[in-house]
């Protein structure tokens, strides 16, 4: 019987991991299934561009995995039973009414599970967010925002809530693409407080150039259809409110019996293996992974890349009886788009403190564009560089002797 590998989620972490596993493991021994609710591979880091009205094409996952041997199951994950090694799903239809695969309805069984369901917007129990705010954490939500902005006339008020990377990129993208709108950002603290002084000045100059109003030290107490109420009693105009005040992981992990951190992320060891269930691995935002600096890795695309490389390397090594390598888990810094012609890259040290040096302007924008293009190309060509002979699975005694590199 083939070893059944099930990958939950086909974002940056899950899609790349599935392709890497298919590229390295022999199909004579393994069966790889990817479960994803949406039929497309969504470049999440471009969703603010899409929402602003830019023309972007999203690749169908069926095309991405065509010819790789990877099975695609279009379904929403509703539960994981790590004791029985099953995943409960609710079937999702594609845009043409077709299913993602010919797999039968009902739970999926696995021998190895890679959990990569990512994260979604965190509402923080603020009244009105769920009913009236938009976000750019998924394609369907970004599409709703795109349609709303398209119908917003000149002088319409757009308020982005949250001064993190997503909030900054969203506010500057909207201001750059739609100069006819009045764009503002509400920050709980000081804009760019985590940047070096020079990078912070660059950020503020970009906001001034684009005409983005910043409301610093502003906590949002409620969201209404045409305004936002602040904790200090003010009212900020908002024909459209975009919520980007943090992220929350998929709740399935916490409900499954897997050991999770207070954030709901799956607690993993250095190889991305669940500390409570050795048949389960996690990668991306849903993994509570400790980086090389002894701190939890932040939710980011870079962390998704590091953790999925470590998880797939560990799965392959343990199944084939090889030594599990230790890939790098270092956070280098933040790369922030400021519209299409500007960006900044802030390096950090081992304690995640900003270094004095930063890269800004068009060069940084071209670098960011290259990173996004490269990531998208890698996902679209999952078996590029496939070896002539993929690795066969080891026997049970050989797997038992697998060591982890120091």
Protein Blocks (a to p, Z undefined) as FASTA:
>chain_A
ZZddddehjafklmmmmmmmmmmpcfklpccddddfbfbdcdfklmmmmmnopacddddf
klmmgonlpacdddddfbdcfknopadddddddfkopafbfcdedddddfbdcddebpad
deklpghklmmmccfkbfklmmmmmmmmmmpcehiacddedjbfklmmmmmmmmmmmmmb
ccddddfbdghklpcfklmmmmmmmmmmnopacdehiacfbdcfkbccdfkopacddfba
cdfebcaddfklmmnopacdfkopacddfkopafklmkbccehjllccddfkopacdddf
klmmmmmmmmmmmmmmmmnopacdddddddfbdcddebjkbccdddddfkopacfbdced
jllmmmmmmmmmmmmmmmmmmmgoiafbdcddddfklmmmpccdZZ
